[in-house]
Amino acid sequence: QVQLVESGGGSVQPGGSLILSCAASGIIFSRYTMAWYRQAPGKQREIVASITTGGSTNYADSVKGRFTISRDNAKNTVYLQMNSLKPDDAAVYYCRARFNNEYYWGQGTSVTVSS
């Protein structure tokens, strides 16, 4: 059974930082491209960052220079370091694993950014 479990969400003031984690089980983690998505109330889900099996990364323009995605294949975990958080970053953040046409999603972790 495949499971992706996100953690690390919470409430932070503007300018603050959070680290999200997504622990995977039931898959050969190292074979999967991993990504973080987010969905704010009333908006479509959007990709935030992705990391390939080889470690190449891509970021949405809105988070470049502030967020960093990384992975630890030994721990079957992908991370999202979020710095300089803005109110517009508030959303539910989802982890996604992709291998060819296989996609798996986590349940999400909520991030609130407010003073």
N, C-alpha and C positions, 0 to 999 in steps of 0.2 A: 504494500500500500504506500503510495507516494504521499509525503507530507512536506509542506513548506510552512514553517512557523516563524512569523515575524515577531520581533520584540524591539524595545527601545524607544517606542513612541512616548509622547507626553506633552506637557505644556511648557513653553519656553518664552521668554521675552524676546522682542525683536533684537537682532544682533547676537543672539545666543547660539548655542551649538547642541546638536544631538547626534548620537550614533545609532543607526538602525542595524539590526542583524536579522538574517534570514537563515535558519537552519533547515537543511534538507535531509530527508531520509527516503529510502525506497527507490533511489535512483543512483546511477553511477555519476556522481556530481561532476567530476572532472570533464565529462563529455558534454555538459550542458552550457549553453550560453545563458548567462543570468542577467536579469534586468530588474530595475525598480521602476514602478509606475506610481502615479498618484491620481487621486480623484477628489476634487473639492466639491462641496455641495452645489448641485445645479450645473455642474460642468462635466464634460466627458473625461474619461480616464486618459491620461497622457503619459508618455514615456519620459522618465527623468534621466536615467543613465543605464548603460548596459556594459557588460564585460564578457569578452569571448573566452573560449577555452584557453587561448594563448595569452590572455591578459590584456588584449586591446580594449580600449574603453571609448565610449561615446557619451556625450552629454547633451541634454536640451540646452538651447542657448540661454534660457532663463536661469540656469543653475551653474553654468560654466564658471570656473574660478572660485566657486563657493562649496560645491559638493564634490566628494570623491568616492567612487565605487571601487571596491576591492574584493578579493575572494581568497579564501583559505581552503584549498582542496583537501587538506588533511583533516579539517574540521567540518567539511561539507557545509560551509557557511559563506554567505556573501554579506558584505557590509555596505552601508552608505553613511559616510561622514558628512554631516551637514553643518556648515558654518555660516555665520552672518545671516541667520534666518530672518525672513521677512514675513509680514502678515500674509502675503500671497503664496507663501509656501505651505500654509495650513491646508491639510488634506488627510485623507486616509492613504497610506503608502502600502503598496502591494509588491510582493516579490513574485517574479515569474521565471520559470526555468523552461528553456526551449532546446530541443534536440530534433533536428529535421522537422517533421510535422507533429511532434509531440510537444504539448504545452501543458504546464502545470502552474497553478496560482496558489498563493497563500491567502489567508483570510484577511490580512491587512492589519496595520497598526496606525493609530490616529496621532497626528501631530497638530498641535495647536500653537499658534504664535500670536501672542497678544500681550499688551502691557497692563 
